[in-house]
Amino acid sequence: LRQKLDLFEDINSYVDNVKKTLTLKKQQWQNTLASEKIGSITRHIEEIKAFEKKQKILIETVDKEKKEIHDLQTEVSDLKTEENTINERKNFLVMQIDAMKKEIQRQRDCKVLMKFNIGIFKNDPSQPCSFTLDVGETIYTDQIEELVTRLNESRDFYTFVKRMRQAFRKQAQ
């Protein structure tokens, strides 16, 4: 019986040792698992923080780009308004220039006609000379064909009147 009791105690001791070993291994495994979980959780938390930081930077970039786009659109709108104002001013000035040119040409023609009306005949400056010009048609006609042909080609009335005066002078001599 003693032998059996010793054997039973040996078995009991063996079972206790196995239990202790298993308990120890279980604790080590739980510690390792907990440590891995903590490491994994820590890694995930760090990744989440990194993604949140990237997200914040992207949101700031998008907001900045939206503001830049708005500023550029405002600037384009202002430039278009300025361009329209400049074009209106330019058109107004072009109209004024055209009107001034016409007025200058009218005054020049009047001056030329008055100047050419005086002094054709050197011996009798008071003797009038005249010619008739039909401007109702697209081609001018007159007795002096060469001058009329030049007028029809160039449409330069000022030079035509000058040449008519010279022609009158020649005829008067």
JOHUPE-V405503 format. One line per field, one symbol per residue. psi: psi as a letter, one per 30 degrees, with the letter a starting at -180 (. if undefined). A space follows every 50 residues. Layout:
BEGIN
psi=???
END
This chain:
BEGIN
psi=eeeeeeeeeeeeeeeeeeeeeeeeeeeeeeeeeeeeeeeeeeeeeeeeee eeeeeeeeeeeeeeeeeeeeeeeeeeeeeeeeeeeeeeeeeeeeeeeeee eeeeeeeeeeeeeeeffkhejefiffklkllkjjgflfkkklfjeeeeee eeefgjeeeeeeeeeeeeeeef.
END
